[in-house]
Amino acid sequence: MFASNILPIILIVCMFVALLVVIIGVIAMAKNGNFNKKYSNKLMRMRVLFQGVAVLIFAAIIYLSR
């Protein structure tokens, strides 16, 4: 019940946030300003974190659907 209702929504949110962080990071790197120097590394770490959470949630969905 939980996997079929809540986990796919959380998965979509994590994937969307990872995409958003990537877009913000790429735009910041393209402009190469003060924001890039201060936040580019943090943004890419956040991307990896959200992608990792999305993979774990996807694995949980597959495992619980069996």
N, CA, C and O atoms as CSV, one atom per row, in Angstrom:
chain,resi,resn,atom,element,x,y,z
A,1,MET,N,N,0.823,-1.194,0.000
A,1,MET,CA,C,0.000,0.000,0.000
A,1,MET,C,C,0.869,1.261,0.000
A,1,MET,O,O,0.653,2.180,-0.789
A,2,PHE,N,N,1.856,1.283,0.902
A,2,PHE,CA,C,2.723,2.453,1.007
A,2,PHE,C,C,3.542,2.639,-0.265
A,2,PHE,O,O,3.677,3.751,-0.775
A,3,ALA,N,N,4.085,1.531,-0.770
A,3,ALA,CA,C,4.932,1.619,-1.964
A,3,ALA,C,C,4.134,2.032,-3.189
A,3,ALA,O,O,4.650,2.729,-4.063
A,4,SER,N,N,2.897,1.611,-3.257
A,4,SER,CA,C,2.122,1.920,-4.451
A,4,SER,C,C,1.562,3.338,-4.441
A,4,SER,O,O,1.162,3.841,-5.491
A,5,ASN,N,N,1.522,3.985,-3.296
A,5,ASN,CA,C,0.940,5.325,-3.221
A,5,ASN,C,C,1.963,6.434,-3.005
A,5,ASN,O,O,1.966,7.426,-3.735
A,6,ILE,N,N,2.812,6.277,-2.030
A,6,ILE,CA,C,3.677,7.372,-1.595
A,6,ILE,C,C,5.043,7.351,-2.283
A,6,ILE,O,O,5.537,8.396,-2.706
A,7,LEU,N,N,5.651,6.179,-2.398
A,7,LEU,CA,C,7.012,6.111,-2.936
A,7,LEU,C,C,7.139,6.630,-4.370
A,7,LEU,O,O,8.113,7.322,-4.666
A,8,PRO,N,N,6.204,6.329,-5.272
A,8,PRO,CA,C,6.348,6.921,-6.620
A,8,PRO,C,C,6.284,8.448,-6.629
A,8,PRO,O,O,6.954,9.093,-7.435
A,9,ILE,N,N,5.496,9.014,-5.753
A,9,ILE,CA,C,5.414,10.477,-5.662
A,9,ILE,C,C,6.733,11.041,-5.144
A,9,ILE,O,O,7.232,12.038,-5.667
A,10,ILE,N,N,7.297,10.408,-4.122
A,10,ILE,CA,C,8.585,10.847,-3.584
A,10,ILE,C,C,9.671,10.694,-4.639
A,10,ILE,O,O,10.552,11.546,-4.753
A,11,LEU,N,N,9.613,9.608,-5.413
A,11,LEU,CA,C,10.579,9.389,-6.485
A,11,LEU,C,C,10.517,10.506,-7.521
A,11,LEU,O,O,11.554,11.027,-7.933
A,12,ILE,N,N,9.326,10.871,-7.937
A,12,ILE,CA,C,9.165,11.940,-8.925
A,12,ILE,C,C,9.674,13.267,-8.376
A,12,ILE,O,O,10.316,14.032,-9.097
A,13,VAL,N,N,9.396,13.543,-7.116
A,13,VAL,CA,C,9.871,14.792,-6.503
A,13,VAL,C,C,11.398,14.816,-6.456
A,13,VAL,O,O,12.010,15.834,-6.778
A,14,CYS,N,N,12.018,13.704,-6.058
A,14,CYS,CA,C,13.489,13.655,-6.005
A,14,CYS,C,C,14.098,13.819,-7.388
A,14,CYS,O,O,15.104,14.510,-7.549
A,15,MET,N,N,13.491,13.186,-8.384
A,15,MET,CA,C,14.000,13.321,-9.748
A,15,MET,C,C,13.860,14.750,-10.242
A,15,MET,O,O,14.768,15.271,-10.890
A,16,PHE,N,N,12.748,15.387,-9.949
A,16,PHE,CA,C,12.538,16.771,-10.369
A,16,PHE,C,C,13.518,17.712,-9.673
A,16,PHE,O,O,14.067,18.613,-10.307
A,17,VAL,N,N,13.740,17.511,-8.377
A,17,VAL,CA,C,14.671,18.373,-7.649
A,17,VAL,C,C,16.091,18.178,-8.177
A,17,VAL,O,O,16.838,19.148,-8.307
A,18,ALA,N,N,16.473,16.934,-8.485
A,18,ALA,CA,C,17.802,16.690,-9.051
A,18,ALA,C,C,17.944,17.398,-10.393
A,18,ALA,O,O,18.984,17.995,-10.672
A,19,LEU,N,N,16.914,17.336,-11.218
A,19,LEU,CA,C,16.943,18.030,-12.504
A,19,LEU,C,C,17.054,19.539,-12.304
A,19,LEU,O,O,17.825,20.202,-12.999
A,20,LEU,N,N,16.305,20.074,-11.376
A,20,LEU,CA,C,16.338,21.503,-11.099
A,20,LEU,C,C,17.717,21.942,-10.618
A,20,LEU,O,O,18.221,22.984,-11.037
A,21,VAL,N,N,18.323,21.155,-9.744
A,21,VAL,CA,C,19.658,21.484,-9.237
A,21,VAL,C,C,20.679,21.432,-10.367
A,21,VAL,O,O,21.574,22.275,-10.424
A,22,VAL,N,N,20.562,20.453,-11.272
A,22,VAL,CA,C,21.475,20.374,-12.412
A,22,VAL,C,C,21.338,21.612,-13.300
A,22,VAL,O,O,22.338,22.186,-13.731
A,23,ILE,N,N,20.111,22.012,-13.566
A,23,ILE,CA,C,19.886,23.184,-14.419
A,23,ILE,C,C,20.470,24.431,-13.777
A,23,ILE,O,O,21.147,25.215,-14.442
A,24,ILE,N,N,20.216,24.618,-12.493
A,24,ILE,CA,C,20.768,25.784,-11.795
A,24,ILE,C,C,22.291,25.737,-11.803
A,24,ILE,O,O,22.940,26.760,-12.020
A,25,GLY,N,N,22.869,24.552,-11.567
A,25,GLY,CA,C,24.326,24.412,-11.558
A,25,GLY,C,C,24.951,24.698,-12.907
A,25,GLY,O,O,25.980,25.368,-12.987
A,26,VAL,N,N,24.339,24.196,-13.970
A,26,VAL,CA,C,24.884,24.427,-15.314
A,26,VAL,C,C,24.796,25.904,-15.683
A,26,VAL,O,O,25.734,26.458,-16.256
A,27,ILE,N,N,23.679,26.542,-15.361
A,27,ILE,CA,C,23.543,27.976,-15.641
A,27,ILE,C,C,24.575,28.770,-14.846
A,27,ILE,O,O,25.175,29.709,-15.368
A,28,ALA,N,N,24.783,28.396,-13.585
A,28,ALA,CA,C,25.775,29.096,-12.769
A,28,ALA,C,C,27.185,28.919,-13.329
A,28,ALA,O,O,27.982,29.856,-13.345
A,29,MET,N,N,27.478,27.701,-13.785
A,29,MET,CA,C,28.817,27.472,-14.358
A,29,MET,C,C,28.996,28.209,-15.676
A,29,MET,O,O,30.100,28.651,-15.993
A,30,ALA,N,N,27.929,28.346,-16.444
A,30,ALA,CA,C,28.018,29.055,-17.728
A,30,ALA,C,C,28.279,30.543,-17.517
A,30,ALA,O,O,29.020,31.164,-18.280
A,31,LYS,N,N,27.671,31.108,-16.484
A,31,LYS,CA,C,27.871,32.538,-16.220
A,31,LYS,C,C,29.211,32.803,-15.555
A,31,LYS,O,O,29.782,33.884,-15.706
A,32,ASN,N,N,29.722,31.803,-14.808
A,32,ASN,CA,C,31.050,31.870,-14.189
A,32,ASN,C,C,31.225,33.114,-13.328
A,32,ASN,O,O,32.236,33.808,-13.433
A,33,GLY,N,N,30.257,33.392,-12.491
A,33,GLY,CA,C,30.337,34.564,-11.632
A,33,GLY,C,C,30.628,34.198,-10.190
A,33,GLY,O,O,31.167,33.132,-9.891
A,34,ASN,N,N,30.260,35.103,-9.313
A,34,ASN,CA,C,30.479,34.913,-7.886
A,34,ASN,C,C,29.635,33.765,-7.341
A,34,ASN,O,O,30.086,33.016,-6.475
A,35,PHE,N,N,28.407,33.628,-7.851
A,35,PHE,CA,C,27.526,32.549,-7.425
A,35,PHE,C,C,28.148,31.196,-7.753
A,35,PHE,O,O,28.064,30.263,-6.953
A,36,ASN,N,N,28.767,31.086,-8.917
A,36,ASN,CA,C,29.403,29.834,-9.330
A,36,ASN,C,C,30.532,29.464,-8.374
A,36,ASN,O,O,30.637,28.313,-7.949
A,37,LYS,N,N,31.362,30.423,-8.041
A,37,LYS,CA,C,32.491,30.151,-7.155
A,37,LYS,C,C,32.032,29.719,-5.771
A,37,LYS,O,O,32.681,28.903,-5.116
A,38,LYS,N,N,30.912,30.271,-5.333
A,38,LYS,CA,C,30.449,29.998,-3.981
A,38,LYS,C,C,29.613,28.725,-3.881
A,38,LYS,O,O,29.708,28.009,-2.884
A,39,TYR,N,N,28.792,28.425,-4.897
A,39,TYR,CA,C,27.798,27.369,-4.749
A,39,TYR,C,C,27.898,26.204,-5.731
A,39,TYR,O,O,27.134,25.250,-5.591
A,40,SER,N,N,28.791,26.227,-6.708
A,40,SER,CA,C,28.779,25.177,-7.731
A,40,SER,C,C,29.066,23.800,-7.138
A,40,SER,O,O,28.410,22.826,-7.509
A,41,ASN,N,N,30.021,23.702,-6.235
A,41,ASN,CA,C,30.341,22.425,-5.620
A,41,ASN,C,C,29.183,21.923,-4.756
A,41,ASN,O,O,28.868,20.733,-4.767
A,42,LYS,N,N,28.563,22.814,-4.020
A,42,LYS,CA,C,27.421,22.433,-3.186
A,42,LYS,C,C,26.243,21.977,-4.041
A,42,LYS,O,O,25.550,21.022,-3.688
A,43,LEU,N,N,26.016,22.649,-5.151
A,43,LEU,CA,C,24.921,22.263,-6.039
A,43,LEU,C,C,25.144,20.871,-6.624
A,43,LEU,O,O,24.207,20.076,-6.698
A,44,MET,N,N,26.353,20.575,-7.033
A,44,MET,CA,C,26.620,19.267,-7.612
A,44,MET,C,C,26.544,18.164,-6.555
A,44,MET,O,O,26.146,17.041,-6.864
A,45,ARG,N,N,26.920,18.470,-5.323
A,45,ARG,CA,C,26.758,17.488,-4.242
A,45,ARG,C,C,25.281,17.246,-3.938
A,45,ARG,O,O,24.875,16.118,-3.662
A,46,MET,N,N,24.488,18.304,-3.991
A,46,MET,CA,C,23.041,18.141,-3.794
A,46,MET,C,C,22.447,17.292,-4.908
A,46,MET,O,O,21.563,16.472,-4.659
A,47,ARG,N,N,22.923,17.481,-6.130
A,47,ARG,CA,C,22.444,16.677,-7.258
A,47,ARG,C,C,22.728,15.207,-7.028
A,47,ARG,O,O,21.856,14.360,-7.223
A,48,VAL,N,N,23.945,14.902,-6.614
A,48,VAL,CA,C,24.316,13.514,-6.349
A,48,VAL,C,C,23.462,12.939,-5.226
A,48,VAL,O,O,23.034,11.787,-5.297
A,49,LEU,N,N,23.213,13.729,-4.198
A,49,LEU,CA,C,22.381,13.275,-3.085
A,49,LEU,C,C,20.967,12.936,-3.550
A,49,LEU,O,O,20.449,11.865,-3.233
A,50,PHE,N,N,20.345,13.837,-4.296
A,50,PHE,CA,C,18.981,13.588,-4.758
A,50,PHE,C,C,18.919,12.440,-5.760
A,50,PHE,O,O,17.946,11.686,-5.773
A,51,GLN,N,N,19.930,12.300,-6.588
A,51,GLN,CA,C,19.953,11.167,-7.508
A,51,GLN,C,C,20.109,9.857,-6.740
A,51,GLN,O,O,19.479,8.857,-7.087
A,52,GLY,N,N,20.935,9.855,-5.710
A,52,GLY,CA,C,21.105,8.655,-4.892
A,52,GLY,C,C,19.825,8.272,-4.177
A,52,GLY,O,O,19.461,7.097,-4.125
A,53,VAL,N,N,19.140,9.267,-3.623
A,53,VAL,CA,C,17.865,8.998,-2.952
A,53,VAL,C,C,16.848,8.469,-3.955
A,53,VAL,O,O,16.082,7.560,-3.638
A,54,ALA,N,N,16.833,9.024,-5.152
A,54,ALA,CA,C,15.904,8.563,-6.180
A,54,ALA,C,C,16.193,7.107,-6.558
A,54,ALA,O,O,15.263,6.323,-6.748
A,55,VAL,N,N,17.460,6.743,-6.668
A,55,VAL,CA,C,17.813,5.358,-6.991
A,55,VAL,C,C,17.392,4.425,-5.866
A,55,VAL,O,O,16.870,3.340,-6.126
A,56,LEU,N,N,17.609,4.826,-4.629
A,56,LEU,CA,C,17.204,3.990,-3.488
A,56,LEU,C,C,15.693,3.823,-3.431
A,56,LEU,O,O,15.200,2.729,-3.155
A,57,ILE,N,N,14.961,4.885,-3.687
A,57,ILE,CA,C,13.499,4.798,-3.686
A,57,ILE,C,C,13.025,3.914,-4.835
A,57,ILE,O,O,12.093,3.127,-4.670
A,58,PHE,N,N,13.663,4.039,-5.994
A,58,PHE,CA,C,13.308,3.192,-7.130
A,58,PHE,C,C,13.554,1.724,-6.800
A,58,PHE,O,O,12.731,0.867,-7.123
A,59,ALA,N,N,14.683,1.434,-6.159
A,59,ALA,CA,C,14.982,0.061,-5.755
A,59,ALA,C,C,13.950,-0.438,-4.740
A,59,ALA,O,O,13.541,-1.598,-4.796
A,60,ALA,N,N,13.528,0.423,-3.820
A,60,ALA,CA,C,12.523,0.036,-2.825
A,60,ALA,C,C,11.184,-0.247,-3.510
A,60,ALA,O,O,10.483,-1.188,-3.135
A,61,ILE,N,N,10.831,0.549,-4.495
A,61,ILE,CA,C,9.577,0.320,-5.237
A,61,ILE,C,C,9.619,-1.040,-5.934
A,61,ILE,O,O,8.653,-1.802,-5.886
A,62,ILE,N,N,10.740,-1.333,-6.576
A,62,ILE,CA,C,10.873,-2.626,-7.275
A,62,ILE,C,C,10.824,-3.767,-6.265
A,62,ILE,O,O,10.142,-4.766,-6.490
A,63,TYR,N,N,11.537,-3.625,-5.163
A,63,TYR,CA,C,11.572,-4.682,-4.151
A,63,TYR,C,C,10.197,-4.920,-3.532
A,63,TYR,O,O,9.785,-6.066,-3.352
A,64,LEU,N,N,9.498,-3.853,-3.211
A,64,LEU,CA,C,8.203,-3.983,-2.541
A,64,LEU,C,C,7.079,-4.390,-3.487
A,64,LEU,O,O,6.020,-4.831,-3.041
A,65,SER,N,N,7.304,-4.247,-4.779
A,65,SER,CA,C,6.258,-4.622,-5.724
A,65,SER,C,C,6.257,-6.109,-6.042
A,65,SER,O,O,5.333,-6.596,-6.693
A,66,ARG,N,N,7.252,-6.824,-5.604
A,66,ARG,CA,C,7.339,-8.260,-5.858
A,66,ARG,C,C,6.378,-9.034,-4.987
A,66,ARG,O,O,6.319,-10.261,-5.071
